[in-house]
Amino acid sequence: MTHPAGTAATPSPHPANQPDAAAPVAATAAPPSPSTLGSDVLLAAPTQVWAAHDGSIDAAGTSSTRVQGLHHADWRYLPRLRWSFQDEGERLSGHVTARAARHLWALRNLDATKDPRHTVLHERALSPGTLGETVTVHNAGNTPVTVSVRADLTIAVTALHRVRSGLPVAEAGHLRHVEHGVDLTAGPRGVGVRAPGGDLGITRGSVAKDATGVGPGAHEVDLAAHWQVILAPGESRTVRLEIRVRDEDAVIAPAEHTLAPLPTTGQAGLDAWASTAVADLDALLLRLTGAPDTVFAAAGAPWYLTLFGRDSLWTALLLLPHDPRLAWGTARALARHQGRAHEPVSCQAPGKILHELRAEGHEVPREGLRFPPVYYGSVDATALWIVLVREAFRADPDRQSLRDLGPALHAALAWLTGELRGAEGNARFLRYLDAAGTGLANQGWKDSSDAVQFHDGRQASGPVALCEAQGYAHRALLAGAELLEILGEGEPTALRTVADDLAAAFRKAFWVEVDGRRYPALALDAEGAPVDALTSNPGHLLGTGLLSAAEERAVADLMVAPDMRSGFGLRTLSTTSAGYWPLSYHCGSVWAHDTAIVIDGMLRVGLPEHARVLASELVAAASALGGRMPELYGGQDAAATGAPVGYPTTCLPQAWSAAAVAAVARALTD
């Protein structure tokens, strides 16, 4: 994923010399990123709610609760919400789905016997822009009762990147009273609270009102809504609270598209995972504002609920041929923001596909990072975009969509061949370097600062040429040639020549031998030396056409070796490497999408037995996790832990982790 802890730019032997490059940002002291492991999430993109397992929301305190709140797009609007019923009550049950939650409480102090006869059902429902809360009190006793129901909440408009950094500063806004509630407006954003039938008042946050009833200068406002519920024996009554949020500057909007269910397989664990995954993917679907034909999957909650080039591309690719509409929509969305000019700070270049889209720029102080609203720091998204267009057309030969994307295709191919040839026309590899010093030091999918390391643990210096980026480029060149032939345009033969030259150069430069095993190096460093750690990255070369059949089998054999397999999927780094640690973000953990890409490649090159080994491990992980696959988890041996070990700041749900089920299903059913 993007900019985890410690991804600030690392020293390079080739520093930036552009006059307009921004000065590097010094990392500043800040709390750790909030943990997601202790909270439940409801999601209806671009809106999400994170809450404790009992349904309460309280973002104050430790890293285990700071993620909590009602978020919409890139902002948090409600950091606190707690219901109380007469007394604290006793929680009897809870159930959480993608967009709803139910919690049943017993009011034991009202019971005359040991049987709970006075209950409260708290139901939470989320839709884009709206959080609905209902509380139903039931009296199964023999006498009338009066139950006090109260909701305490805080409203404030705070940028999510500040929440993530542990330095939340709420925006100044205007508070005004409306029928049944209040509204807080902060520039183009706002939040409204309605408590029909209840007594809603301000408990903290002095607001001076002018003649219009508008109070300026409100930051965080504490509110309390109170209802006195009078119940006859056998009677139930319901109270309601509604919170609506808005963001007039949002660059993304809810999508109307929904995924069709994946075919059932008769395998209980796989089918349960598939059902949950489709629900999660539906909850993650978005589109660009004002562009209904640009449906795409947001990368993941809580921090990446927007368009990410690589994540959205791989999600759409893994789901083909099941949902070509998502593939075409993703391609259109990314084409709309394709690079137009050379700009070192954003890593933009003509024809390049973006890495991340936001409404505003943001910083990550703990890592010393500063990102513009549209950031292009991805070495591989452009090649993957070309591949997606080819595979979308294969699944759904929509010639009009292909013609519409023709100019973007030519621009993407021009960028790719320009990187591989250069002004002199000499063959070279696809490389990256953060020229500005304010963005990602590593610009492949493993983008943490320690991800590119040698077998002995030394860090590689940039510019870096990742092995899988060369594979994606090779596949994109061949795909581009086919697309040009379909369109009757360009020079497809020239693209195939570049692809052949890339394959020959790769075979000469990348293959290494360590401890008696031959495999493609993770990367080449600034000096062209192979970065010889054994990682999952070579598995991404399967099916790209870059390797011979014998080389493909050799790589596949390594991907299912004991040092690479955890029992719950493919490790990102071999246990034989000095830098291996099972809870390292990219150097020992397991990512479902990473394993799924390798599975898909194994199937593409005719190695289904290898694919089934890894697919079975992901099903085991999904079953142990209740059917919802997170962004990543620990790489410990399954036999030693019994269940995947949680990674504290993992995103959940994560689009490409959910989409991994499609590749797994192909491996276990074809």
C-alpha positions, 0 to 999 in steps of 0.5 A: 500500500502507500506510505506506511511508517518509515517511507521517507526518501532515502539517501541516493547517489543521484540527488535531485538537481531540478531547480523546482524540486521541493526541499525535503521534509524532515520527519517530526515526532508524532504518535504511531499510526492508529491501530485498526485491530480493536475496531469494527468498520462499516463502509459505504464509500466514500463514507465509513464508520469505525467503532469499538466492538460494542458500537461505541465511538471514541477517538480519544486516547490510545492508538487502538481507538484513534481510528474511530469515528465517522469519516467521509472522503478525506475528512472525519466528522464525528470522533465520539458517539456513545449511547447509554440506557438507564444504566450501563446495561449488559451487552448480550450480542453483536453482529457487524456486516459491511454496512450495518451493525446490531447490538443487543443489551439487557437492562438488568437493573430493571429485571425482577427475575434472573431472566432479561426482560428489558432489552435495548436493540441498537442498530446502525446503518450506513449509506454514503453521506449518512449514518443512521442510528436507531435504538429500540427499547422493549419491555417484556415485564409485567409493569410499566417502566420509564427508560432514559436513553441518551446519546453523547456525541462530538462533531468536528471537521478534521482532515484524515491525514491529521487523524492518522498522524496523531495530530488532529486539529479540527477546522473552524466552523459555524454552528447553527440550530435547525429543527430537531438538531444542529448543523456545523459548517466548515468551508465546503464541508459540514455535518448535521445532527438530527434527533427527532423527538429528543432533547438535543443540546450543546454540552461543551463548546461555547458558541456565540450567536448573531441575529441569524442564529449562526455561531462562528468559530466552532471547532469541536462541539459536544452534544447530548440527545436525550429521550424519556421512553415510557413503556407499558408491559409488552410494549416497544418504542424506537428513537432515532439519531441521524448524522449527515455529512457533506463535502462539496470539494470531494473528487470522488463520489458513490458509484451506482455499480454493484458486482455480481456474486461470484459463482459458488464452488461448493467449497464452504470456506471459499464460498464464504470468503467470496460472499464477504469479498463481494460485499466489501468490494461493493462497499468500496466502489466509487467514481470520479465526481461528475463522471458516472462511467468511471467506476473503480474500487477504492484502495481500502479503509480507513486511509485509502478511500480514493483512486489509487492507480496500482491498487485499483488496476490490480483489483480490476485485473483480478476480477476479470473476466467476471466484471469488465465494466469495473475494468473499463471504468477504472481505465477511464478514471485513470485516463482522465488524470493521465500526466500532461507535463513534467513535474518533479514534485508530483512525479508527473510526466506526459502519459504517466498514470497516477499513483494517488488522487486526493482533493487536497495535498497532505503530509505525513509528518512522522515519515517526512512526506508531502504529497500533492493532490495528484501524485504520480509516484508509481513506476508500474501503474502505467504498464498495468493500465495498458495491460488492463485495457487489453484484458478489458477488451478481451473480456468485453470487446467494446470497440467504442470504449477502446477508441475513446481510450486511444489517445491515452493508450498512445500517450501511455505507450510513449511514456513507457517506451521512452523510459525503456529506450531513452533519447539515445534509443539504447535499451534500458530498464524501467527505473524510479527515483524520488527526485523531489525528496518529499515523496515515496522512496520506493515506487513499486507496490512494496513502497516502504523505505526498507523494502528493497534490500539485499540478501544480507539486509543492506538497503539498495540505493536508487535509482532502482529497477524492480524485477516485476516492473520489467515484467509488467512493462514486457506484458504491456508492450505486447498488450499495446502491440495487440491493441494498436493492431486492433485499432489499426494504428501506430507501430506494433512491430516496434513495441514487440522489438522493445519487448524482445530487447527488454527480455534479453537484457533482463535475462543477462542482468537480473538472474542471481545465484544465492546458496545454490538457488537461481532466481531473478533478483528483486531489483538492480540498484543505482550501480546496476548491481542485482539486489539479491534477496529472494522475495515474492516479486519474481512471482509477478513475472509469471505470465508476463512473457519475460521468462522462458518456460523453464525459468517460469517453472524455476520461479514457481518452484521457489514460490512454494518452497518452505521459506516462502510459504507461511501456510497462510500465503506467500511471504514477501521475503524469504525466511533465509534473508537477514532482513526477514521479520514476520511483522515487517510491512514488506519484508516477511508479512503476507499480502493476499493480493501478492499471493493472488497475483502469483497464483494468477501467473501460475495459472497463465503459464500452465502450472495449476498444481503450484497455484492450488498450493498457494490458493489453499493457503489463502482459503485457510487464512480467510477462514481463520479470519472470518471471511474478511481478508485484511491488507496484510498479516504476519508471516509466521508459520501457520502451524505455530500460530493457528491463525494469521497474526494481525498487523496493527495498522492494516487496512480493512477492507482492502480492495485487492485483498478482497479481489484475491478470492477471484484468482483463488477460485480459478485455481481451485475450480478450473 
